[in-house]
Amino acid sequence: MPKTPPTPHDFIPLTPPVFHILLAISDGARHGYAVIKEVEKRSQGDVMLSTGTLYAAMKRLLGDGLIEETDSGKDVVNVDERRRYYCLTGLGRKVARAEVNRMVELVSIAEEKRLVRNVALARGR
């Protein structure tokens, strides 16, 4: 019997490191060190991925078909040819969106329960 292809919901909830990795490469290919720095910068230092955590997660993401190696990041200035660049696959993008939607639903419930005030208003939107 043929195996059915995975759906985005087969992968969620994502672990925080995996979600941060998917976010970091969602807008373009990056090599591992650039992913670490992007996550650190975006989280204002609250999330620090170790190289061990990063590469173990990336190995799983590659195996699951959520990310892939690409040459597209290598057209930037001062590129190091030894680095491997990674980007989201179509499935990876769908999984990241499914996780965002799951989180939005949870925040909405927290607002209804008055655990947080309206997040959009709190951010000045």
C-alpha positions as CSV (number, residue, x, y, z in Angstrom):
1,M,0.0,0.0,0.0
2,P,1.5,3.4,-1.0
3,K,2.4,5.7,1.8
4,T,0.4,8.9,2.0
5,P,2.4,12.1,1.9
6,P,2.6,14.0,5.2
7,T,0.4,17.0,5.8
8,P,1.5,20.2,7.7
9,H,-0.5,19.1,10.7
10,D,1.6,15.9,11.0
11,F,4.5,18.1,12.2
12,I,2.9,20.5,14.6
13,P,3.3,21.6,17.3
14,L,6.9,22.4,16.5
15,T,9.6,22.7,19.1
16,P,10.8,26.3,19.7
17,P,14.2,25.7,18.0
18,V,12.6,24.2,14.9
19,F,10.1,27.1,14.7
20,H,12.9,29.7,15.0
21,I,14.9,27.9,12.3
22,L,11.9,27.9,9.9
23,L,11.3,31.5,10.6
24,A,14.9,32.4,10.0
25,I,15.0,30.9,6.5
26,S,11.4,31.9,5.6
27,D,12.6,35.0,3.8
28,G,15.6,33.6,2.1
29,A,18.4,31.0,2.1
30,R,20.9,31.1,5.0
31,H,23.8,29.0,6.2
32,G,23.8,27.6,9.7
33,Y,25.7,30.4,11.4
34,A,23.5,33.0,9.8
35,V,20.5,31.2,11.1
36,I,22.0,31.3,14.6
37,K,22.6,35.0,14.4
38,E,19.2,35.8,12.9
39,V,17.4,34.0,15.7
40,E,19.6,35.7,18.3
41,K,18.9,39.1,16.7
42,R,15.2,38.7,16.2
43,S,14.7,37.4,19.8
44,Q,16.9,40.2,21.2
45,G,19.2,37.5,22.7
46,D,16.4,35.6,24.4
47,V,16.9,32.6,22.2
48,M,20.4,31.3,21.6
49,L,20.7,28.2,19.4
50,S,23.8,26.1,20.0
51,T,25.4,24.6,17.0
52,G,24.5,21.1,18.2
53,T,20.8,22.1,18.6
54,L,20.8,23.8,15.2
55,Y,22.4,21.0,13.2
56,A,20.5,18.2,14.9
57,A,17.2,20.1,14.1
58,M,18.3,20.8,10.5
59,K,19.2,17.2,10.0
60,R,15.6,16.2,11.0
61,L,14.1,19.0,8.9
62,L,16.1,17.9,5.8
63,G,15.0,14.3,6.4
64,D,11.4,15.3,6.8
65,G,11.5,17.4,3.6
66,L,10.8,20.7,5.3
67,I,14.1,22.4,4.3
68,E,16.6,21.7,1.5
69,E,20.1,22.7,0.6
70,T,20.3,25.4,-2.1
71,D,22.8,27.3,-4.1
72,S,20.6,30.4,-4.1
73,G,22.3,32.0,-1.0
74,K,25.7,31.7,-2.6
75,D,25.3,34.6,-5.0
76,V,25.9,37.2,-2.2
77,V,29.1,39.1,-1.8
78,N,31.9,37.4,0.3
79,V,30.3,34.0,0.1
80,D,32.2,31.1,1.7
81,E,31.9,28.2,-0.7
82,R,32.3,25.7,2.2
83,R,29.1,26.8,3.8
84,R,25.8,25.0,3.1
85,Y,22.8,27.2,2.5
86,Y,19.2,26.1,3.4
87,C,15.8,27.2,2.3
88,L,12.2,26.2,3.0
89,T,10.5,23.6,0.8
90,G,6.8,24.1,-0.1
91,L,5.9,21.7,2.7
92,G,8.2,23.5,5.1
93,R,6.4,26.8,4.4
94,K,3.0,25.2,4.9
95,V,4.2,23.7,8.2
96,A,5.4,27.1,9.4
97,R,2.1,28.7,8.4
98,A,0.2,25.9,10.2
99,E,2.2,26.5,13.4
100,V,1.6,30.3,13.2
101,N,-2.1,29.7,12.8
102,R,-2.0,27.3,15.8
103,M,-0.3,30.0,17.9
104,V,-2.7,32.7,16.8
105,E,-5.6,30.5,17.9
106,L,-4.0,30.0,21.3
107,V,-3.4,33.7,21.7
108,S,-7.0,34.3,20.8
109,I,-8.1,31.9,23.5
110,A,-5.8,33.5,26.0
111,E,-7.3,36.9,25.2
112,E,-10.8,35.5,25.7
113,K,-9.7,34.1,29.0
114,R,-8.3,37.6,29.9
115,L,-4.8,36.2,30.3
116,V,-3.5,38.8,28.0
117,R,-5.0,42.0,26.6
118,N,-5.6,42.4,22.9
119,V,-2.2,41.7,21.4
120,A,-2.7,44.0,18.4
121,L,-3.5,46.9,20.7
122,A,-0.7,46.1,23.0
123,R,1.8,46.3,20.1
124,G,0.4,49.7,19.0
125,R,-1.5,48.5,15.9
